[in-house]
Amino acid sequence: MTFSPDETRSGGSVASIIRPDGVVLRLTSYDRKYSVPHDLAHFVAEREFRMARGFWGSVASGVMFASMRVVAGRPRHDAERRSRAILAANQRHLMLAEVVAGVVHRAVDEVDQGVEAALTAAWGSVGTGAPPFDPAGGPAAARRLRELRDQWRELPPGGELALTWDVPAQAAPGVPQSRHRAAVRADGGRRGGGHR
């Protein structure tokens, strides 16, 4: 997938996503509050904490959110029904991913020491007992998002950040699985303006 600034508006971003089934999607984000797109914060948080059924795992599995559109490829015959089923099955995971991504996103401009405590507190707002992720990974996630923020700021006109979602798929209960699975490499590369 690639992230690029949305040059048609002031602020926001566009993600171009190639799903494992070959369908190409465009995700438009309207966020202007932070120095890095919120969808990129989700990518980092969910990848660092291996959240297979959060926002990006749901997209890879076939969920279509309102801010997305198909730009190439042919969706499954039951794509709409499948999207709704995965979305329903992943609701709790999506809520957790939103909370965790929010903490990591806010930590981009803060000191790492508070991230672990903030993640533990955030888990308390959606669940009880031990969190299903290790809050000690918070500082590393914040550092990774800072690295991508710096690359984001340096993008030339028309440039994009190229990233790969490499979290293994986790089946949503009761949802027929796709036959397409892709093993991919996470290179975190940056492309733009004819430069590599």
N, C-alpha and C positions, 0 to 999 in steps of 0.2 A: 504494500500500500504506500501511497505517498500523501504527504501533507503539504499544502501550499497556501500562501496568503490569498484571500479572496480579493482580487484586484477590482472587482466590479462594485464593491462597497467599501466604506471606510471601516476596516476591522473585520474580524471573522476569518474563517479558514475553510478550505475545501479539502476533503480527503477522497482520493481515488482508490478504490478497493477492488482487488481481484480475489474473489472467493475461491475456495478449493474446487467448487463445481464449475469454475470458469466464468461465472456471471461477474460483470464489472459494474460497480456501484459508484455513485457520487454522493458524498455526505457533506452537506453544507452546515456550517456552524456559525452562529451569530454572536459568539462571545467576544467581548471587548474588554472585560474587567481585568484580566490578567495578562502578563507578558508572554504567555504561551497558551495555545488553544486548549480548552478543557478536554476535548477529545484526545489530544496528545497526552494530557495528564492521565486520562483513563488508560490509554495504551501502556504507559510506563507502570502505573500502579498495578494494573491487572497482570501485566507480564512479569513484573518483579515478584509479585505474590502468587503467581501461577493460578489466577482466577479463571478457570476454563469456562465458566458460565456467566461471566459478567457481560458488559456491553460488547466488547470485541469478540469474545467467544460466541456470544449469541449471534452476532453478525456473521461470523464464519460458519455458523450452523444453519443460517438461513433466515434469521429475523430481518424484517424490513421495517425500519423506524420511519416516522413521518417525514423526517428531514433527509431521507435517502431516495434516490431514484436509480433505476436500472439504465445504464448507458450502453451496454453491450452484453451479448450472450443471451441464452434462453433459459429463463427460470423454469423450475419444475412445474408440471401441470397442477400440482396441489400447493404451490408456493405460498399463497395467501393463508390457507388453512394451516400449513406447517409453521409458518411464521407466528401465527396466533398461538399455536400449541406450545412452541418453544418459549415464546414470551411468557405464557402463563406458567410453564414449568420452571422457568428461571427467575421469576419475580423476586424471590428472597435473595438470590445471588446478585441480581441487578441492583437491588437496594444496598447490599453490602458493598458492591463495587463503587457505587455512587458515593457512599460515605468515605471509603478508603481513598478514592481518587480525589475527593475534596480535601482531605487532610494533606495528601502529597502535593496537591496543587498549591494550597496555601503555604506549604513549607518551602516552596521554591525561593522565596525572598526572606526566609527566616533561618535561624540557627538550627542545625540538625538535632541538638539535644532534646528539643521539645517534640519531635516527630513521633518517637516511640510512645510517649505518654499520651499524645493526642490520638494516636491510632487505637490504643487501649481504651481510651474514653469513648471514641467513636464506636468501637465494637459494642460497648455497653448501651449505646442508644438503639441498637438493632438486635442484640442477642445477649445471652447469659452464658456463664461459664467461660472456659478458655476460648479465645478467638480461633477461627479456622485458618489463621495465617499467623506468622511470627512478626509481631510489632517491631522486633529488633531490626527487621529489614527496612524500616522506614527511612533511616538516614541514607542508605544506599539508593533507595528509590528517589528521594529528593535530589541527591547528587546527579543521578542519571537524567532526571527531568531538567535540572539546571544545565547540564551539558547540551541537551536538545534545545533548550531555550536559547542558549548562546548560538547554536547553529541556526536556529529559526531567525534570530535577529540579523544574522549575517547573510541570509539568502539574497541573491541578486534578483532583480525583476524577472519573473517567470521561473524562479528557482523552486525547488521542492525538497523535502526531507523524504528519503526512501527508507521504509522500515518493513520488517517482516514479523508477522504474528506467528510465534513458534510454540505457543502453549498447546499441548495435545488436547484434542477435542474430548469432551466428556458428554456422553449422551444424556439428553434430557429424558427423564422417565416418561414412557408412554408415547414417545414421538418416533416415528419411523426414521431410520438413519439414511443419510446419503451414501451412495456408493463411492463418492469421490473423497479422497483424503490426500492431503499434500504434506510432504515433509519439506520444510522450508528453513532457510538460513536467516538468522537475524544479523544483518550487517550494519544497520543504523547509518547507512550511507547518506550522502547529500548530493543532490544533482541540481544543476541550474545553469542557465545562460551558456550552454555549450561547454561548460567546464566540468571535469570529473575529479 
